[in-house]
Amino acid sequence: MSQAGPPHLAFNDGKRSKSDFLSTKAGWCLVASNLRETAPERTALIVAASVGRAYAAIAAHFYPQHE
């Protein structure tokens, strides 16, 4: 998350450190519902029931040939 910038999508399922999450500069971040109240400044949160599955679905959309 520390290298993400405004054009990037990051994710936080609650297993990362809180300081990494709060300091990200990612434009968007997939988060678990219990993290939706702690948004980093300038990061749009996308709440997902399963952060890992949501991230995988988005990645598959952008990289359909990747195995």
HUTATA-V151169 format. One record per pair of residues at least 12 apart in sequence whose ideal C-beta (glycine too) atoms are under 10 Angstrom apart, sorted by the first residue. I is the first residue (numbers start at 1). J is the second residue. D is the distance in Angstrom with one decimal. If there is no record, write none. Layout:
((I;J;D) (I;J;D))
This chain:
((1;16;6.6) (1;17;9.3) (1;19;10.0) (1;20;5.0) (1;21;6.5) (1;22;9.6) (1;23;7.7) (1;24;4.2) (1;25;8.7) (1;26;6.5) (1;29;7.9) (1;40;9.0) (1;43;9.7) (2;19;9.8) (2;20;6.2) (2;23;6.9) (2;24;7.0) (2;25;8.7) (2;26;9.8) (3;24;9.2) (3;25;9.0) (3;26;9.3) (4;24;5.5) (4;25;6.3) (4;26;3.7) (4;27;8.1) (4;28;9.3) (4;29;8.3) (4;43;8.9) (5;24;9.1) (5;25;5.3) (5;26;7.0) (5;27;7.5) (6;25;6.5) (6;26;7.5) (6;27;4.4) (6;28;9.3) (6;42;7.3) (6;43;8.9) (7;26;8.7) (7;27;5.9) (7;28;9.3) (8;24;8.7) (8;25;8.3) (8;26;4.7) (8;27;6.1) (8;28;7.6) (8;29;9.1) (8;43;9.9) (9;26;6.6) (9;27;7.2) (9;28;4.8) (9;29;7.3) (9;30;7.0) (9;44;9.8) (9;46;8.3) (9;55;7.7) (9;58;6.7) (9;59;8.9) (9;62;9.3) (10;24;5.6) (10;25;9.2) (10;26;3.8) (10;27;8.6) (10;28;7.3) (10;29;4.6) (10;30;7.4) (10;31;9.2) (10;40;9.3) (10;43;7.8) (10;55;9.1) (11;26;9.0) (11;28;9.3) (11;29;6.5) (11;30;4.1) (11;31;7.4) (11;32;9.4) (11;46;8.9) (11;48;8.4) (11;51;5.2) (11;52;7.6) (11;54;7.7) (11;55;4.8) (11;56;10.0) (11;58;9.2) (12;24;8.1) (12;26;9.5) (12;29;6.0) (12;30;7.3) (12;31;5.2) (12;32;7.4) (12;35;6.1) (12;38;9.5) (12;40;9.5) (12;43;10.0) (12;45;9.1) (12;51;7.1) (13;30;8.2) (13;31;7.8) (13;32;5.6) (13;35;8.5) (13;48;9.0) (13;50;8.6) (13;51;4.1) (13;52;6.4) (13;54;9.8) (13;55;8.9) (14;31;8.1) (14;32;5.2) (14;33;9.9) (14;34;6.6) (14;35;6.2) (14;51;8.2) (15;32;9.5) (15;51;9.4) (16;35;9.9) (18;35;9.1) (18;38;7.6) (20;40;9.8) (21;35;7.3) (21;38;7.3) (21;39;9.4) (21;40;6.6) (21;43;9.0) (22;38;6.9) (22;39;8.8) (22;40;5.2) (22;41;8.7) (22;43;9.3) (23;40;6.9) (23;41;9.7) (24;40;5.3) (24;41;9.8) (24;42;9.4) (24;43;6.1) (25;40;7.7) (25;41;8.9) (25;42;7.0) (25;43;7.4) (26;40;7.8) (26;42;9.0) (26;43;5.6) (26;44;9.0) (27;42;7.7) (27;43;6.7) (27;44;6.7) (28;43;6.8) (28;44;5.0) (28;45;7.7) (28;46;6.0) (28;58;9.5) (29;43;5.1) (29;44;7.4) (29;45;5.6) (29;46;6.9) (29;47;9.9) (29;51;9.4) (30;45;8.0) (30;46;5.0) (30;47;8.0) (30;48;5.2) (30;50;9.5) (30;51;5.0) (30;52;8.8) (30;53;9.7) (30;54;5.2) (30;55;5.6) (30;58;7.8) (31;43;9.4) (31;45;5.2) (31;46;7.1) (31;47;5.9) (31;48;7.2) (31;51;6.6) (31;54;9.7) (32;47;7.5) (32;48;7.2) (32;49;8.1) (32;50;8.6) (32;51;5.6) (33;47;5.3) (33;48;8.1) (33;49;7.3) (33;51;9.7) (34;47;9.5) (35;47;8.2) (35;51;9.1) (46;58;9.1))
